[in-house]
Amino acid sequence: MRFLRSLLLLAFLIVFTAPYATACFIAFPFMRADKRYWMAVGWCRSTLAVARYLNGIRYRVEGRENLPDGPAVLLSKHQSAWETIALPALMPRPLCFVFKRELLYVPFFGWALGMLKMVHINRKEGKYAFASVVQQGRRRMAEGAWVIMFPEGTRTPVGKQGKYKTGGARFAIDAGASVVPIAHNAGHVWPRNSFFKYAGVVTVSIGKPIETAGLSPEEVNTRVETWIEAEMRRIDPDAYGGTGGNSGGDAGAKQPKPARSAKAAPI
C-alpha cells in the first residue's frame, strides 16, 4: 500500500506540474510580482493537500508568534524536499530562495522560477557573486519578502547534523536583517533520496529572531546552530537517542518512524 501511495504522489507531481507551470507562463506577464508568487505557492499548497490525502503527511507549526514584522533571513534545518514545498505555503510573506543560476534551465520548474523574484547565484562572477546575492536580497526584503537559506547546504539524514556554513549569517549581517531559526523533522515522512513517503505529523518549530547587529558571522551561525540542534532533540528525541542525546540516530532504517506530534493540533 505504501508503494502504491508513493507512486500515486509521484504521478500527481509529474502530471500536475507541467500544466500548472504552463498556466503560470501564460498568466505571469499580466500579473504583479507578488501575485505571481502566490499563484506559484498554489502549487505548493496543492501538493501538501494531496500528500496529506494520499500519504497521510500532516504538519503542525509552533512559534508562529516569533515571526518578525520586518526584514528577516530564515535559516532552516534541511532534511527533506518537504520543507522546500511547505515553507512557502506556511509563511505569511513571500520567501526568496537563494539558488544556483543553473536551476533556471530545469524544464518547467526552473522556467517558472525564473519568472519569480528569487535570489540566484552566478558562480561565474567569482568573488563578486556574494555581493550580487546581498544586493538582490536587500531589494527583495525592501519589497516585503523574506530570504530563506539552508545553512547545512544539503539534506541531512534523520538524527544527523550537517556542517553549518556561515553564508546565511554573513548575508543577514550585510543586509542588516535579523535571523529566524527553524527546526523540523520532515525527514521521517519524506526521507531524502527516497521514493517512499510515510504517514506522520511534521513538527515545524520557529525560533525567536536573532538580532545580527554587532555580531560576527561565526557568532550568529553558532547561535542558529545551537538553537536548531537543541530544538531537534526536543521535537524528535528518539532520533537522537533520547532527549539531550547526541546526534546519530537510526538514519539508515528502511522504514522511518512517523514524525512525532505534540501540543498543537495538526493541520
C-alpha positions, 0 to 999 in steps of 0.5 A: 500500500505504501508503494502504491501511495508513493507512486500515486504522489509521484504521478500527481507531481509529474502530471500536475506540474507541467500544466500548472507551470504552463498556466503560470507562463501564460498568466505571469506577464499580466500579473504583479510580482507578488501575485505571481508568487502566490499563484506559484505557492498554489502549487505548493499548497496543492501538493501538501493537500494531496500528500496529506490525502494520499500519504497521510503527511500532516504538519503542525507549526509552533512559534508562529508568534516569533515571526518578525514584522520586518526584514528577516533571513530564515535559516532552516534545518534541511532534511527533506524536499518537504520543507522546500514545498511547505515553507512557502505555503506556511509563511505569511510573506513571500520567501526568496530562495537563494539558488544556483543560476543553473536551476533556471534551465530545469524544464518547467520548474526552473522556467517558472522560477525564473519568472519569480523574484528569487535570489540566484547565484552566478558562480561565474562572477567569482568573488563578486557573486556574494555581493550580487546575492546581498544586493538582490536580497536587500531589494527583495526584503525592501519589497516585503519578502523574506530570504530563506537559506539552508545553512547545512547546504544539503539534506541531512539524514534523520538524527544527523547534523550537517556542517553549518556554513556561515553564508546565511549569517554573513548575508543577514549581517550585510543586509542588516536583517535579523535571523529566524531559526527553524527546526523540523523533522520532515525527514521521517515522512519524506526521507531524502533520496527516497521514493517512499513517503510515510504517514506522520505529523511534521513538527515545524518549530520557529525560533525567536529572531536573532538580532545580527547587529554587532555580531560576527558571522561565526557568532550568529551561525553558532547561535542558529546552530545551537538553537536548531540542534537543541530544538531537534532533540526536543521535537524528535528525541528518539532520533537522537537517542533520547532527549539531550542525546547526541546526534546519530540516530537510526538514519539508515532504517528502511522504514522511518518512524512517523514524525512525532506530534505534540501540543498543537493540533495538526493541520 
